[in-house]
C-alpha cells in the first residue's frame, strides 16, 4: 500500500492570523465590557463600585492567566492549550451575554480573563516559532493589528448597541461568542509548533508521553546578564503601558460619562473617528518591524502615548483632553536584520558608501572603522570574483529564493538543532545588529550541550571587535577537559 502523500506545508501567515486572533478577542472583551457594564447598569442594578470591581477582576484574571499560560503551553503543547483556552473563553462570553444578575457578570469576567490571558502568550509563542526568521517582527506585529481590529469592531458595534440598552450589551458579547466559535474551528486545523515538537523529540517523548519531561528552556537563563536587564525593562514597560491601556480601555466609557456629562454614544463616535489613525500606524509599524528603524518608531509611538495620558492629568479630564488621549494613544500604541539588509544593498549596488553603511552595522563602536580597514575591505569586496559570489549568495534574487524555500519548508532547518550532540559554544555580541542577541536563545535552549558567551560593547564582528575576550572564551572552551 503506497504511503499517503505528505501534508502540505503550513502557511505561516495563516498561522499568524488564526493564532493572533487571541489579540482580537482580548481587545474585544475589554472594549465590549467597558460599554456593556454601563448598558447593564440600570437593569442589573450595578453601582459604581460593582462596575469597578468587575472591570478590575477581568484585568487581574488576564494577568493570572498570562502567568500560567506560558508554562501550560510548554508542558502540553501550543495547539492543545489554544484549544482549551478558547473553549473556556466561549463559556465565559456566554455567561456575560446571558447575565441575569451581577454574579453571572463576575463569573464570566473570571473565566474570560483567565482564558484569554493564558491564550495570549501561547498564541504569540506559536506565531514566533512558525514565522520565517525574516518575517518574525511583522508577524508578531500582526497581532497588534488584530488587537486594533478587535477594538474597531467592538467600537463600531457599540455605536449601534448603545441604543438598545441591555440588549445592546448582549449583542456585544454575542459577537465575541460568534467570532470565538469560528476561530476555534480554524484552530483545529493548525499543526503543532515545529520548535515545540523538536524539543519533545530531543527528550525522546512521544506525542502522548509525559509532558512534564519537556523543558524548552531554563528560567535561570533569564536571570543572568544581560538578559535580566532586558527582562526587567520589558516587564516594567508593559506594566506601565498596560496600566494606562486597561484604564482607558475598561473605564474609558465610565469616565467619559461621569466626568464630561456626555453620552456613551458620543464617545463611541469619537472612537470610530480615531480608527483610521490607529490602523495606519499599525500598518506602518508592520513594515518596519523587522528593520532597525523599529526602535525610532517605537520611541515616537511611546512618546505620543505618554503625551496622551499626560493631558488629562495636567489639564484636567475635559472632553478635549480625553479626546486627545484617545487619538494619541490610538496612533502611539501600535509601536510596542539591519546588517543583512545592508549587505544585500551592497551586493546589488557595490558603492563605497554602501560598503561603509554595512560596515557600521557590523560593529558597536564606529571608531574601529579606520580608513585603513575601510580601504582593505573595499579592495577585497570589489574584486570581480568576490562581487559575483556576493551577488550569488546575498543578492535580492538569492534572498528571495531563500525566503520562498523557508516559507514552503514543512520542517525548518533549526528544528533539527537538537540533533547536535557535541558540546557547542555560542559567542554573541551584545549589540549585534545583524543577528540580535535574542536570536541566541533558540540554539541555546535547543542544542543539548550548548553554552552562550555574550561579549559586551560588541557587534556582529565579535572576533574583531572583542578579539582578546573572544579568543580567551574560545580557547578556554576548546581546552576544557571533557566530563566523563
N, C-alpha and C positions, 0 to 999 in steps of 0.2 A: 504494500500500500504506500503510495507516494506521500512524502511529508507535506503537511499543509504549508501553503505559502507564508512567508514571514509577514508579520503585521506591519502595516505601513508606518513609517517614522512619524512621531508626533509633530504637530505644528507648534513651535514654541509660542507664537503669538496667540494661538487659540488657548494654550495652557495659561498664558498670562491673563487673558480676558476671563476665562472661566474661574480660575483661582482668585484673580483680583477682584471679582465681584463681591468678595468679602468687604472690601472698602465701600462699595456701593451700598451694601446692606447696613454696614456700620453707620455711615453718614445718614442714610435714610432713617434709621432708628432714632438717631439723635435729633434730627430736624423734625421728624414727624412727632416725636414725643413732646418737643417744645411747644408745638402748636396744639397737639391733641389734648394735653393736660389742661390748657386754657379752655378748649372747647368742651371737655368733660366736666369742667369745674362746677357749673350750676346744676348739672344733672346728677353727678355722683357726690355732690356736696364736698368739694375739695377746698380746703383753706390754703393760705399762702404757705404754711409750714408743710402741709402734705405735698404740695407741688415741689417744694424744695427737697423734701426727703426722697420722693420717688426719683427725681432727676439725679440727685446725688448718689442714690443706690445704683442706678443704671451705670453711672461713671465708675463707681467703686467696683462693681462686678466686672466691668470691662478690664480694669487693672488686674483683678484676681484671675480672670480667665486668661489674660495675656501671659501672666506669670506662669501658669500651669500649661498653657498650650504648647509652648516650645518643647518642654520636656516630654509631653504626651506625643508630639509629632516625632521626636527622636526615638521613642520607645516602640510605638505602634505603627509608625509609617504616616507619611503625609496624607495619602489618599484616604486611609481609614479614618483618621481624625477629622478631615474635612467633611466626610460624610456624616459622622456622628454629630459634629457641632452644628451642621446645617439642619439636621433633624430637630435638634433642641431649639434652634432659632425659630423654626416653623412652629413648634409648640408654644414658645414664648410670645410670638406675634399673634397667634390665635387667641391666647389669653388676653392680650392687650386689645385686640379687635372686638372681642366679645365681652369685655369687662362689664360687670353689673354692679360692682362695688369697689371701693378702694383696695380691698385685699387682693382682688384679681390684678389690679394695676401693679401692686407691689410684687406679686408672684411673677407676673410677666416681665417686669423690669429686671428681676434677678436672673431669670432664665435667659432672656435676650442678652443681658450684659455678659454673663459667664460664657455663653456660647460664641458670640461674635468676638469677644475678647480672646478666646482660645483659638478661634479660626484665623484671626489676622496674622499672627507670627508664622503659623504653619503655611498659610497661603503665600506669604512673601518668601518663605524659605523655598517652597516648590517653584515659584517663579524664578528666583535667582539660580536655583540648581539646574533648571531646564533651559534657561536662556543661553544663547551663544555668548561667548565672552565679550564680543564687540557690541552686544546689544543689552547687556545686563542693566545698565543705568536707565535706558529708556523704557525697558520692560517693567522695571520696578516703578519708574515714574508713571507708567500707565495706570498703576493702582491709584495714584493721586488723581489722575484724570477721572477714573471711575468713581472715586470719592466725590469729586465735583459734580459728576453726572447724578450721583445719588442725591446730593444737595439740591441740584437743579430740579430734578424730577419731583422730589418731595415739596420743594418750594412752589413749583407750578401747580401741583395738586392742591397745596394748601390755599392758593388763591381762590380755588373753587370750593374747597371743603369748608372754609371758614363761614360760608353762607348757610351751612346746614347743621350747625351745632354739633351735638354728639354723633349724629350720623356721619358728619364730615370726619370726625376723629376715627370712626370705624373704617371709613373708606381709606384713610391714610395708612392705617395698619394693614388693611386688606390688600393694598398694593404691595406691601412688603411680603405678605404671605404668598402672593402670586409669583413674585419675582424669585423668592427663595425656593419655591417648588420647581420652577424652571431650571434654576441654577443647580439644584440637587440632581435633577435628571441628567444635566450635561456633565456634572462631576463624575457620575458613574462611568463615563466613557474615558476619563483620564487614566493614564498609566501612572504607576508609582515612580517616584523620583529615581533617576538612574544613580545619582550620588548616594542616596539612602540605601538603594539595593546593593550597590558596590560595597558599602560599609558592612552590610549583613553578610555578603559573601566573604569578605575579609575575615569575619569572625566565624565563618562556617556555619551560619544559622540558616535554616530553611525558611520558606515563606510562612510556615505556621510554627516556627520554632520559638524558643523563649526570648521575647523581646527585650527582657532586662539585660541580655548579654550585649546588646548594642550600645556602643558609646561612640558618638560621632565626634567627640572632642572633649578634652578635659577642661572643666571650668577654671581650673587654676591657671590655665594659659591666659585667661582674660585678666588675671590679677597680677600680671608681670609687666614690666616696662617693655615697650612703650604702649602696649595695648591698654593698660589700666587708665592712662590719661585720656585716651580716645574714648574708652567706655564711659568714664565719668563725665567727660564733656558732652558726649552724645546724650547720656541719660539726663543730665541737668538741662540741656537744651529742650528735649522733648517734654520733660516735666513742666517747665515753664511755659512752653508753647501750648501744650495741651490744657494747661490751667486756663489760659485765655481762650483757646478754641472751644473748649467744652462749656465755659461760662457763657460765651457768646452763642454757642450752638443750642444749649439746653435752656438757658434762662433769657435768651435774647428777646423772645416774644413777650415773656412776662415783664422784663424790664422796660420794654418799649411801651407796653400798655400802662404800666404803673407810673413810670417817670415822665412820660411825654403827653399823656392823656390822648394818645392816638389809638387807632384800632389795629387789630391783628391784620385786617385786610390791607391797610396802608403799608405795614411792614412787609408783607409778602409781595406786594407790588414793588417795593424798593429792592427786595432781594432778587426779584426777577430781573430788574434793571441792571444789577451787578453781575448777572450770569455771563454775558459776553466777555467781560473783562477777566473773569476767573478762567474761562475756557481758553482764551487767548494766551494768558500767562502760562497755563499748563502745557499747551501745545508748544510754546516756545521753549519751555524748560525741558520737554522731552527731546527736543532737537539738540540741546547742549548737554544732556545728562551724561553722555559718555565722552565729554570733552573737558579740558581744563577750565574752560570758561564757566563751567557749572559753579565754581566757587564764587565768582563775581556775581552771578545771577542769584545764588543762594544768599549772599550777603545783602544784595539790593532788596530781595524779597523780604528778608528778615527785618531790615530797617523800615520798609514800608509797613509791615505788620505791626512793628513796635510803635510807629507813629500813630497808626490807627487805634491801638489800645491806649496810648497816652492821651489822646484828645479828650475823651470823656472824663479822665482823671484831672487834667489841667484846666479844662474849660467847663466842666460840669456835664451831666447827662442830658443834653438837649437833642431835639430832632436832628440838628445839623451834625453834632459830634457823633451821634450814634449812626447816622447815615454814612459819615466819613469812615467810621470804624468798619462798617460793612464793606464799603468799596475797597479800602486799602488792604484789609485782610484778604479779600477775595483775590486781589492781584498778587499780594506778597506771600500768601500761604503755600502756593504750589512749589515755591523754591525751598523745599525742605533741605584710548591711551594716546595722552598727548604725544609722547615721544614717537610712537609708531606712526601716528598721522603725519608728523613732520618728516619722518623718514620716507614715507610714501610720497610726500610732496617733493622731496629732493630727488627721489628716483624718477619721478615724472618730469621734473624741471630742475636739472642739476646746476643751479646757480650758486655762487659763493654765498649770497645772502641766505638762501635756503639751507645751505650746509651749516652756517653759523647758528641759525634758529634751531636746527636739530641738535647741534652740539650743546646748546644752552639747556635743552631739555634733558640732557644726559647727566648733568652734574647738579649738585646742590649749590656749590659756590662758583659763580661765573668767573671769578678771578683766576680759576685754574685754566681757563681757556686762553692761554697765552697766544701771541701772534705766531710763535714757532709751532705750537700744537695745531693751530688752525691751518697753517701752511702745509704741515705734514699731512693732515687729514685731507686737505683739498687736493694735493698732488696724488694721494693714494686713491681717493674716491672718484677722480675724473679719468683714471686710466680706462681705456676702452673696454677691456675685459671686465673690470670691476663694475663699470656702469651697466654693462649688459647683464651681469649677474644680479645686480641690484634691481634692475627692472624686472627680471625674470622672477625674483623672489618677493620683492616689495612693491612692485608696480600696482596700479589700481586694478588692472585686469587680473593679476595674480591674487590680490587680496579679495577681490570679488569671488573668484573661484574657490578660495579657501572658505569664505563665509558661506557660500552656497553649499559646499560639501558638509560643513558643520551643521547647517540648518536641516540637512536631509539625513544626517547620520543618526541612526536609531540609538546608538550607544557611543557617546562622546569619548575621545581618547582618554580624558582624565579619569573616566570611570574604571580604567584598568590600573590606576596608580597603586592600588592595594597589592598588586602582584609584585611590586618592587620590594624584595625581601632583604636586600643588602642595607647595612647602615648608611644613612643618607644625611649629608649636611646641606642645609639650605642657607645661603648667605643673602642678605637683602639690605639695600639702602633704605633707611627710614623715610627718606624724602624722594623716593623713586617716582618719577613722573611717567615712566614707560610702562612698568608693571607695578602699580602701587602696592604698599605693604599688605593691604587686606588680601591681595591675591596669594599671599604665602600661607594663609590659613587652610586652604583646601589641600595642598600637598602635605602640610604639616600634620593634619589630622587623618589623612588617608593613607600615607606611606607608613607602614607599621613602625619602622625604626628611624623615623625622621626627627631631626632636631633643627631648630631655627636660630641663627645668629644674626641679630639686627645691628647694623652699623649706623651710629648717629651722624648727623650732618653729612649725609651721603646720598647721592642719587643713584642712577642705574649703573654707572661705572664704578662699582664697589672696589674692584681690584686696582683701579687707578686712583680714585679719589681718597680711598682709605687703604692704601697699599699695605702699609705695615700691619694694621689691625686685621685686614683680610688675610694676609699671608700667615699671621700668627694663629688665627682661628682655623685655617685650613691645615696647617702643619700639626697643630695640636690634635685635630680630628684624625689625620692620617697616621699619626704615630701613637695614638692611644691604644693600649693593649686591649684586645678583644676579650669580652667577658666569656667565661666558659658556659 
